[in-house]
Amino acid sequence: MKIKVNYDLIDKIKQSQKGITLSKTASKNFKYGIYMFSIYTILDLMLSENKDNNVLLAASIGASAFYLLKTLVDEMMNKCLKEKQKQDALIDLIFLTRKLKKINIDTSPELLIDSKIQSVEYKINLNEEKIPNLLQNKYILIPTYNDGEIKEKYVLQEHVIGSKEYTLSSGYPQKVLKLAHNLN
């Protein structure tokens, strides 16, 4: 059985501890800066009477200003709403622990915080339309309750890069065995 969520488990754990970080905000806003660069370039080309001016420089300055301003405003909002973001992430982890029990992983939000990434693998797959996509398999070691003791279990998080869908299931990293050369 697979559990579908719309977030990366490790990112959600970090968010429950620290809120949304500046690097997360800046990387999210970077694509908006690219869009604004394109819009500024097109508008400047259409509206410019003098074709000798440097259109790319003007568009770069406008997009950079937009990117910096949006990132600063978003970061101020994140600072103001940090406790709410942490609480929302913790609520998501509480709901996730209930879903994980359905696949025989008995844990709690407090134990989930101690989860670690064991390994990450990437594969190229074809989707239903025969379009290649990049699949990320992340093996996460999660502390669980087992007969009164705390042990660790592997969870496989699958994610197609570029999508917002993540699936969680029980899974173990595969060990790759290589032939050894005899040096004698």
MDAnalysis code that builds the backbone (N, CA, C; Angstrom):
import MDAnalysis as mda
import numpy as np

u = mda.Universe.empty(552, n_residues=184, atom_resindex=np.repeat(np.arange(184), 3), trajectory=True)
u.add_TopologyAttr("name", ["N", "CA", "C"] * 184)
u.add_TopologyAttr("resid", np.arange(1, 185))
u.add_TopologyAttr("resname", ["MET", "LYS", "ILE", "LYS", "VAL", "ASN", "TYR", "ASP", "LEU", "ILE", "ASP", "LYS", "ILE", "LYS", "GLN", "SER", "GLN", "LYS", "GLY", "ILE", "THR", "LEU", "SER", "LYS", "THR", "ALA", "SER", "LYS", "ASN", "PHE", "LYS", "TYR", "GLY", "ILE", "TYR", "MET", "PHE", "SER", "ILE", "TYR", "THR", "ILE", "LEU", "ASP", "LEU", "MET", "LEU", "SER", "GLU", "ASN", "LYS", "ASP", "ASN", "ASN", "VAL", "LEU", "LEU", "ALA", "ALA", "SER", "ILE", "GLY", "ALA", "SER", "ALA", "PHE", "TYR", "LEU", "LEU", "LYS", "THR", "LEU", "VAL", "ASP", "GLU", "MET", "MET", "ASN", "LYS", "CYS", "LEU", "LYS", "GLU", "LYS", "GLN", "LYS", "GLN", "ASP", "ALA", "LEU", "ILE", "ASP", "LEU", "ILE", "PHE", "LEU", "THR", "ARG", "LYS", "LEU", "LYS", "LYS", "ILE", "ASN", "ILE", "ASP", "THR", "SER", "PRO", "GLU", "LEU", "LEU", "ILE", "ASP", "SER", "LYS", "ILE", "GLN", "SER", "VAL", "GLU", "TYR", "LYS", "ILE", "ASN", "LEU", "ASN", "GLU", "GLU", "LYS", "ILE", "PRO", "ASN", "LEU", "LEU", "GLN", "ASN", "LYS", "TYR", "ILE", "LEU", "ILE", "PRO", "THR", "TYR", "ASN", "ASP", "GLY", "GLU", "ILE", "LYS", "GLU", "LYS", "TYR", "VAL", "LEU", "GLN", "GLU", "HIS", "VAL", "ILE", "GLY", "SER", "LYS", "GLU", "TYR", "THR", "LEU", "SER", "SER", "GLY", "TYR", "PRO", "GLN", "LYS", "VAL", "LEU", "LYS", "LEU", "ALA", "HIS", "ASN", "LEU", "ASN"])
u.atoms.positions = np.array([
    [0.842, -1.182, 0.000],
    [0.000, 0.000, 0.000],
    [0.884, 1.241, 0.000],
    [0.467, 2.241, -0.761],
    [1.225, 3.486, -0.839],
    [0.383, 4.635, -0.313],
    [1.054, 5.537, 0.388],
    [0.415, 6.725, 0.938],
    [0.794, 7.905, 0.050],
    [-0.207, 8.666, -0.395],
    [0.062, 9.830, -1.234],
    [-0.023, 11.098, -0.382],
    [1.010, 11.927, -0.502],
    [1.056, 13.221, 0.175],
    [1.546, 14.265, -0.836],
    [1.419, 15.529, -0.482],
    [1.855, 16.585, -1.394],
    [3.058, 17.356, -0.841],
    [3.913, 16.668, -0.096],
    [5.104, 17.307, 0.471],
    [6.208, 16.285, 0.647],
    [7.433, 16.796, 0.676],
    [8.592, 15.972, 0.974],
    [8.638, 15.787, 2.496],
    [8.767, 14.551, 2.945],
    [8.725, 14.256, 4.379],
    [9.828, 14.971, 5.140],
    [11.036, 14.940, 4.629],
    [12.159, 15.583, 5.328],
    [11.964, 17.097, 5.376],
    [11.473, 17.700, 4.284],
    [11.197, 19.140, 4.301],
    [10.121, 19.490, 5.321],
    [9.102, 18.634, 5.427],
    [8.020, 18.883, 6.386],
    [8.537, 18.773, 7.824],
    [9.445, 17.830, 8.060],
    [10.042, 17.696, 9.392],
    [10.845, 18.950, 9.729],
    [11.640, 19.435, 8.786],
    [12.421, 20.655, 9.023],
    [11.507, 21.848, 9.247],
    [10.415, 21.911, 8.492],
    [9.469, 23.014, 8.644],
    [8.803, 22.973, 10.015],
    [8.556, 21.784, 10.550],
    [7.928, 21.689, 11.871],
    [8.866, 22.161, 12.980],
    [10.168, 22.178, 12.698],
    [11.137, 22.624, 13.694],
    [11.509, 24.097, 13.534],
    [11.653, 24.563, 12.287],
    [12.186, 25.902, 12.051],
    [11.260, 26.839, 11.297],
    [10.151, 26.345, 10.758],
    [9.326, 27.147, 9.875],
    [9.939, 27.121, 8.472],
    [9.442, 27.962, 7.591],
    [9.960, 28.012, 6.223],
    [11.235, 28.849, 6.218],
    [12.303, 28.310, 5.643],
    [13.603, 28.977, 5.674],
    [13.757, 29.951, 4.505],
    [14.732, 30.840, 4.620],
    [15.006, 31.819, 3.577],
    [15.410, 31.136, 2.275],
    [16.199, 30.081, 2.360],
    [16.634, 29.405, 1.129],
    [15.441, 28.789, 0.398],
    [14.463, 28.268, 1.121],
    [13.260, 27.709, 0.509],
    [12.455, 28.815, -0.167],
    [12.343, 29.953, 0.506],
    [11.614, 31.086, -0.054],
    [12.304, 31.613, -1.311],
    [13.630, 31.747, -1.241],
    [14.373, 32.283, -2.378],
    [14.301, 31.357, -3.582],
    [14.401, 30.050, -3.375],
    [14.338, 29.131, -4.507],
    [12.941, 29.095, -5.111],
    [11.909, 29.234, -4.290],
    [10.538, 29.270, -4.807],
    [10.325, 30.535, -5.641],
    [10.870, 31.646, -5.191],
    [10.674, 32.908, -5.896],
    [11.547, 33.046, -7.132],
    [12.550, 32.199, -7.284],
    [13.444, 32.309, -8.434],
    [12.690, 32.113, -9.744],
    [11.759, 31.162, -9.776],
    [11.007, 30.938, -11.011],
    [10.130, 32.148, -11.335],
    [9.615, 32.830, -10.312],
    [8.842, 34.038, -10.569],
    [9.736, 35.136, -11.153],
    [10.987, 35.178, -10.716],
    [11.932, 36.132, -11.286],
    [12.182, 35.859, -12.761],
    [12.261, 34.584, -13.139],
    [12.438, 34.214, -14.546],
    [11.220, 34.637, -15.360],
    [10.009, 34.401, -14.831],
    [8.795, 34.818, -15.527],
    [8.781, 36.329, -15.715],
    [9.142, 37.051, -14.658],
    [9.122, 38.510, -14.752],
    [10.165, 39.013, -15.744],
    [11.313, 38.346, -15.828],
    [12.334, 38.718, -16.811],
    [11.751, 38.604, -18.214],
    [11.039, 37.525, -18.473],
    [10.436, 37.329, -19.795],
    [9.388, 38.396, -20.075],
    [8.549, 38.686, -19.110],
    [7.492, 39.686, -19.294],
    [8.100, 41.071, -19.509],
    [9.089, 41.451, -18.692],
    [9.740, 42.749, -18.847],
    [10.408, 42.869, -20.217],
    [11.031, 41.825, -20.680],
    [11.695, 41.858, -21.988],
    [10.675, 42.069, -23.098],
    [9.583, 41.320, -23.062],
    [8.558, 41.445, -24.106],
    [7.922, 42.829, -24.074],
    [7.571, 43.305, -22.880],
    [6.956, 44.637, -22.773],
    [7.910, 45.734, -23.217],
    [9.172, 45.615, -22.839],
    [10.150, 46.626, -23.226],
    [10.354, 46.645, -24.734],
    [10.360, 45.494, -25.363],
    [10.508, 45.437, -26.821],
    [9.291, 46.030, -27.524],
    [8.091, 45.777, -26.968],
    [6.870, 46.287, -27.603],
    [6.697, 47.786, -27.394],
    [7.055, 48.287, -26.228],
    [6.787, 49.677, -25.888],
    [7.943, 50.628, -26.173],
    [9.098, 50.090, -26.443],
    [10.275, 50.931, -26.633],
    [10.236, 51.602, -28.000],
    [10.380, 52.930, -27.996],
    [10.437, 53.675, -29.257],
    [11.859, 53.698, -29.797],
    [12.816, 53.730, -28.912],
    [14.223, 53.778, -29.305],
    [14.766, 52.349, -29.240],
    [15.083, 51.767, -30.390],
    [15.556, 50.386, -30.438],
    [17.037, 50.253, -30.070],
    [17.722, 51.378, -29.793],
    [19.139, 51.323, -29.460],
    [19.392, 51.034, -27.974],
    [18.372, 51.159, -27.142],
    [18.617, 50.939, -25.709],
    [18.806, 49.455, -25.425],
    [19.362, 49.172, -24.297],
    [19.684, 47.798, -23.934],
    [18.480, 47.158, -23.232],
    [17.715, 46.409, -24.017],
    [16.480, 45.815, -23.527],
    [16.765, 44.756, -22.461],
    [17.767, 43.934, -22.690],
    [18.069, 42.865, -21.734],
    [18.533, 43.422, -20.395],
    [19.296, 44.504, -20.423],
    [19.750, 45.111, -19.169],
    [18.566, 45.656, -18.376],
    [17.658, 46.339, -19.068],
    [16.481, 46.881, -18.390],
    [15.608, 45.762, -17.827],
    [15.430, 44.700, -18.594],
    [14.620, 43.571, -18.127],
    [15.296, 42.875, -16.951],
    [16.624, 42.751, -16.996],
    [17.350, 42.118, -15.897],
    [17.214, 42.915, -14.611],
    [17.327, 44.218, -14.722],
    [17.201, 45.072, -13.533],
    [15.784, 44.985, -12.969],
    [14.785, 45.026, -13.837],
    [13.400, 44.947, -13.382],
    [13.086, 43.607, -12.731],
    [13.526, 42.522, -13.355],
    [13.259, 41.187, -12.805],
    [14.019, 40.979, -11.500],
    [15.250, 41.468, -11.430],
    [16.031, 41.334, -10.198],
    [15.391, 42.111, -9.058],
    [14.923, 43.313, -9.361],
    [14.260, 44.113, -8.330],
    [12.988, 43.405, -7.848],
    [12.231, 42.852, -8.781],
    [11.019, 42.116, -8.414],
    [11.363, 40.913, -7.534],
    [12.380, 40.155, -7.939],
    [12.794, 38.960, -7.196],
    [13.226, 39.325, -5.775],
    [14.066, 40.344, -5.643],
    [14.538, 40.747, -4.318],
    [13.394, 41.262, -3.447],
    [12.536, 42.070, -4.025],
    [11.424, 42.623, -3.263],
    [10.461, 41.519, -2.821],
    [10.120, 40.607, -3.722],
    [9.209, 39.509, -3.372],
    [9.827, 38.606, -2.313],
    [11.115, 38.312, -2.435],
    [11.781, 37.456, -1.446],
    [11.815, 38.134, -0.081],
    [12.105, 39.434, -0.041],
    [12.123, 40.158, 1.231],
    [10.741, 40.198, 1.880],
    [9.710, 40.462, 1.089],
    [8.354, 40.507, 1.633],
    [7.944, 39.125, 2.137],
    [8.224, 38.086, 1.341],
    [7.890, 36.725, 1.769],
    [8.644, 36.332, 3.038],
    [9.896, 36.737, 3.137],
    [10.679, 36.400, 4.332],
    [10.136, 37.127, 5.566],
    [9.705, 38.376, 5.408],
    [9.084, 39.080, 6.531],
    [7.788, 38.397, 6.954],
    [7.010, 37.925, 5.978],
    [5.776, 37.200, 6.292],
    [6.104, 35.886, 7.005],
    [7.157, 35.204, 6.545],
    [7.559, 33.951, 7.189],
    [7.979, 34.191, 8.635],
    [8.685, 35.294, 8.892],
    [9.095, 35.609, 10.266],
    [7.871, 35.849, 11.147],
    [6.872, 36.549, 10.600],
    [5.669, 36.841, 11.377],
    [4.820, 35.592, 11.609],
    [4.824, 34.693, 10.634],
    [3.960, 33.511, 10.710],
    [4.715, 32.232, 11.054],
    [5.929, 32.368, 11.582],
    [6.765, 31.190, 11.838],
    [6.088, 30.175, 12.749],
    [5.481, 30.613, 13.828],
    [4.845, 29.680, 14.765],
    [3.651, 28.975, 14.127],
    [2.896, 29.696, 13.304],
    [1.766, 29.069, 12.610],
    [2.264, 28.041, 11.607],
    [3.345, 28.343, 10.886],
    [3.908, 27.390, 9.926],
    [4.389, 26.134, 10.646],
    [5.014, 26.316, 11.799],
    [5.488, 25.167, 12.560],
    [4.314, 24.312, 13.033],
    [3.250, 24.954, 13.493],
    [2.066, 24.225, 13.952],
    [1.385, 23.486, 12.797],
    [1.276, 24.144, 11.632],
    [0.669, 23.493, 10.466],
    [1.481, 22.274, 10.034],
    [2.803, 22.393, 10.054],
    [3.652, 21.259, 9.688],
    [3.506, 20.132, 10.702],
    [3.405, 20.465, 11.968],
    [3.219, 19.445, 13.003],
    [1.874, 18.737, 12.836],
    [0.841, 19.462, 12.469],
    [-0.468, 18.848, 12.213],
    [-0.376, 17.883, 11.036],
    [0.355, 18.275, 9.984],
    [0.559, 17.367, 8.851],
    [1.285, 16.098, 9.288],
    [2.257, 16.229, 10.169],
    [2.980, 15.052, 10.665],
    [2.079, 14.159, 11.522],
    [1.167, 14.755, 12.275],
    [0.222, 13.975, 13.075],
    [-0.679, 13.146, 12.156],
    [-1.201, 13.768, 11.108],
    [-2.036, 13.030, 10.156],
    [-1.229, 11.955, 9.441],
    [0.038, 12.247, 9.158],
    [0.876, 11.265, 8.485],
    [1.123, 10.045, 9.362],
    [1.313, 10.251, 10.663],
    [1.540, 9.103, 11.547],
    [0.325, 8.169, 11.546],
    [-0.867, 8.728, 11.429],
    [-2.076, 7.896, 11.356],
    [-2.093, 7.087, 10.060],
    [-1.658, 7.717, 8.976],
    [-1.614, 6.997, 7.691],
    [-0.519, 5.934, 7.696],
    [0.605, 6.236, 8.347],
    [1.704, 5.268, 8.394],
    [1.327, 4.012, 9.171],
    [0.434, 4.147, 10.149],
    [-0.007, 2.967, 10.911],
    [-0.711, 1.964, 10.006],
    [-1.321, 2.449, 8.924],
    [-2.007, 1.554, 7.991],
    [-1.030, 0.665, 7.229],
    [0.228, 1.077, 7.144],
    [1.242, 0.245, 6.472],
    [2.229, -0.329, 7.502],
    [1.737, -0.508, 8.728],
    [2.486, -1.155, 9.820],
    [3.741, -0.396, 10.239],
    [3.667, 0.918, 10.236],
    [4.758, 1.747, 10.752],
    [4.171, 2.565, 11.895],
    [4.416, 2.104, 13.109],
    [3.862, 2.731, 14.310],
    [4.868, 3.754, 14.825],
    [4.577, 5.015, 14.604],
    [5.490, 6.090, 15.013],
    [4.678, 7.251, 15.560],
    [5.355, 8.295, 15.943],
    [4.705, 9.504, 16.454],
    [5.398, 10.708, 15.831],
    [4.782, 11.883, 15.903],
    [5.449, 13.075, 15.367],
    [6.797, 13.343, 16.039],
    [6.898, 13.032, 17.324],
    [8.163, 13.242, 18.036],
    [9.254, 12.327, 17.497],
    [8.882, 11.094, 17.156],
    [9.866, 10.172, 16.584],
    [10.179, 10.524, 15.132],
    [9.173, 10.992, 14.400],
    [9.409, 11.367, 13.001],
    [10.474, 12.452, 12.878],
    [10.565, 13.311, 13.877],
    [11.540, 14.401, 13.841],
    [12.969, 13.859, 13.802],
    [13.180, 12.657, 14.322],
    [14.511, 12.051, 14.325],
    [14.794, 11.218, 13.079],
    [13.942, 11.294, 12.069],
    [14.144, 10.529, 10.832],
    [15.369, 11.024, 10.081],
    [16.008, 10.094, 9.355],
    [17.219, 10.423, 8.600],
    [17.109, 9.852, 7.195],
    [17.700, 10.563, 6.251],
    [17.788, 10.051, 4.887],
    [18.915, 9.040, 4.838],
    [18.603, 7.830, 4.393],
    [19.620, 6.793, 4.287],
    [20.296, 6.833, 2.919],
    [19.498, 6.919, 1.864],
    [20.066, 7.006, 0.517],
    [19.034, 7.601, -0.436],
    [19.537, 8.125, -1.553],
    [18.693, 8.709, -2.586],
    [19.133, 8.140, -3.926],
    [18.166, 7.679, -4.717],
    [18.451, 7.146, -6.046],
    [17.596, 7.885, -7.064],
    [18.117, 8.000, -8.278],
    [17.378, 8.624, -9.366],
    [17.277, 7.642, -10.524],
    [16.108, 7.597, -11.146],
    [15.871, 6.730, -12.305],
    [15.099, 7.525, -13.346],
    [15.334, 7.172, -14.602],
    [14.548, 7.756, -15.681],
    [13.486, 6.745, -16.067],
    [12.220, 7.154, -15.990],
    [11.077, 6.299, -16.315],
    [10.259, 6.940, -17.416],
    [9.406, 6.153, -18.047],
    [8.445, 6.661, -19.018],
    [7.071, 6.676, -18.372],
    [6.336, 7.788, -18.537],
    [4.987, 7.842, -17.986],
    [3.995, 7.240, -18.987],
    [2.684, 7.408, -18.747],
    [1.660, 6.798, -19.589],
    [1.718, 7.304, -21.031],
    [2.129, 8.548, -21.219],
    [2.209, 9.124, -22.557],
    [3.571, 8.877, -23.213],
    [4.376, 8.003, -22.618],
    [5.722, 7.652, -23.110],
    [6.677, 8.844, -23.088],
    [6.457, 9.743, -22.144],
    [7.346, 10.891, -21.952],
    [8.288, 10.557, -20.805],
    [9.598, 10.728, -21.008],
    [10.530, 10.398, -19.917],
    [10.419, 11.388, -18.762],
    [10.528, 10.865, -17.556],
    [10.567, 11.724, -16.374],
    [11.597, 11.173, -15.405],
    [12.041, 12.034, -14.508],
    [13.061, 11.666, -13.534],
    [12.387, 11.315, -12.217],
    [12.591, 10.076, -11.763],
    [11.992, 9.579, -10.529],
    [13.039, 9.572, -9.423],
    [12.699, 10.188, -8.297],
    [13.586, 10.215, -7.141],
    [13.067, 9.214, -6.113],
    [13.900, 8.274, -5.720],
    [13.584, 7.329, -4.647],
    [14.442, 7.689, -3.442],
    [13.789, 8.103, -2.382],
    [14.493, 8.504, -1.168],
    [14.156, 7.502, -0.073],
    [15.187, 6.835, 0.457],
    [14.993, 5.874, 1.536],
    [15.231, 6.590, 2.860],
    [14.186, 6.609, 3.687],
    [14.220, 7.354, 4.948],
    [14.117, 6.359, 6.094],
    [15.017, 6.505, 7.056],
    [15.030, 5.651, 8.249],
    [14.207, 6.349, 9.333],
    [13.087, 5.714, 9.699],
    [12.144, 6.317, 10.648],
    [12.142, 5.516, 11.946],
    [12.320, 6.163, 13.104],
    [12.182, 5.465, 14.382],
    [10.716, 5.065, 14.611],
    [10.505, 3.824, 15.052],
    [9.146, 3.323, 15.270],
    [9.064, 2.593, 16.603],
    [7.834, 2.436, 17.079],
    [7.586, 1.638, 18.277],
    [7.442, 0.188, 17.850],
    [8.126, -0.714, 18.569],
    [8.038, -2.133, 18.254],
    [8.148, -2.916, 19.563],
    [7.024, -3.422, 20.052],
    [6.965, -4.185, 21.308],
    [7.583, -3.429, 22.478],
    [7.247, -2.177, 22.625],
    [7.746, -1.377, 23.735],
    [9.130, -0.796, 23.524],
    [9.805, -1.168, 22.453],
    [11.134, -0.639, 22.147],
    [11.040, 0.286, 20.936],
    [12.052, 1.106, 20.796],
    [12.119, 1.978, 19.622],
    [13.134, 1.384, 18.658],
    [12.647, 1.010, 17.491],
    [13.497, 0.477, 16.434],
    [13.326, 1.352, 15.206],
    [14.086, 1.062, 14.165],
    [14.018, 1.868, 12.950],
    [13.508, 1.033, 11.790],
    [12.691, 1.663, 10.940],
    [12.179, 1.030, 9.724],
    [12.444, 1.950, 8.550],
    [12.590, 1.340, 7.385],
    [12.784, 2.112, 6.165],
    [11.438, 2.469, 5.555],
    [11.369, 3.696, 5.049],
    [10.234, 4.146, 4.261],
    [10.793, 4.639, 2.933],
    [10.166, 4.213, 1.856],
    [10.558, 4.649, 0.520],
    [9.655, 5.803, 0.116],
    [10.272, 6.937, -0.196],
    [9.518, 8.084, -0.696],
    [9.826, 8.218, -2.180],
    [8.804, 8.071, -3.006],
    [8.961, 8.200, -4.456],
    [8.395, 9.536, -4.898],
    [9.114, 10.187, -5.810],
    [8.696, 11.507, -6.272],
    [9.178, 11.719, -7.697],
    [8.265, 12.099, -8.577],
    [8.642, 12.479, -9.934],
    [9.050, 13.948, -9.868],
    [10.302, 14.217, -10.231],
    [10.825, 15.580, -10.145],
    [9.965, 16.504, -11.011],
    [9.527, 17.603, -10.408],
    [8.684, 18.564, -11.108],
    [7.215, 18.446, -10.727],
    [6.818, 17.337, -10.114],
    [5.432, 17.182, -9.688],
    [5.310, 17.540, -8.210],
    [4.092, 17.617, -7.741],
    [3.852, 17.912, -6.330],
    [3.321, 16.695, -5.589],
    [3.456, 15.528, -6.190],
    [2.946, 14.311, -5.579],
    [4.091, 13.436, -5.084],
    [3.979, 13.003, -3.844],
    [4.954, 12.121, -3.216],
    [4.205, 10.884, -2.733],
    [4.828, 9.719, -2.865],
    [4.222, 8.504, -2.329],
    [5.175, 7.883, -1.320],
    [4.616, 7.406, -0.222],
    [5.381, 6.765, 0.839],
    [4.938, 5.314, 0.958],
    [5.903, 4.420, 1.097],
    [5.614, 2.998, 1.279],
    [6.769, 2.362, 2.033],
    [6.544, 1.138, 2.503],
    [7.639, 0.404, 3.130],
    [8.585, -0.045, 2.040],
    [9.860, 0.105, 2.271],
    [10.833, -0.311, 1.271],
    [12.237, -0.241, 1.815],
    [13.091, -1.095, 1.301],
    [14.483, -1.153, 1.732],
    [15.385, -0.767, 0.568],
    [16.474, -0.074, 0.858],
    [17.409, 0.223, -0.232],
    [18.045, -1.062, -0.742],
    [18.193, -1.128, -2.041],
    [18.813, -2.309, -2.629],
    [20.311, -2.166, -2.577],
    [20.970, -3.229, -2.182],
    [22.424, -3.213, -2.139],
    [22.944, -3.735, -3.471],
    [23.880, -3.010, -4.025],
    [24.470, -3.412, -5.288],
    [25.775, -4.122, -4.997],
    [25.855, -5.353, -5.437],
    [27.062, -6.133, -5.223],
    [27.931, -6.057, -6.480],
    [29.215, -5.847, -6.285],
    [30.145, -5.762, -7.402],
    [31.171, -6.875, -7.274],
    [31.625, -7.346, -8.399],
    [32.664, -8.365, -8.395],
    [33.992, -7.741, -8.017],
    [34.729, -8.430, -7.186],
    [36.048, -7.949, -6.782],
    [37.085, -8.551, -7.714],
    [38.093, -7.772, -8.009],
    [39.195, -8.262, -8.861],
    [40.272, -8.896, -7.994],
    [40.791, -9.978, -8.443],
    [41.874, -10.639, -7.737],
    [43.190, -9.978, -8.182],
    [43.858, -9.363, -7.249],
    [45.077, -8.636, -7.572],
    [46.323, -9.494, -7.462],
    [46.229, -10.733, -7.075],
    [47.412, -11.597, -6.943],
    [47.835, -12.166, -8.268],
])
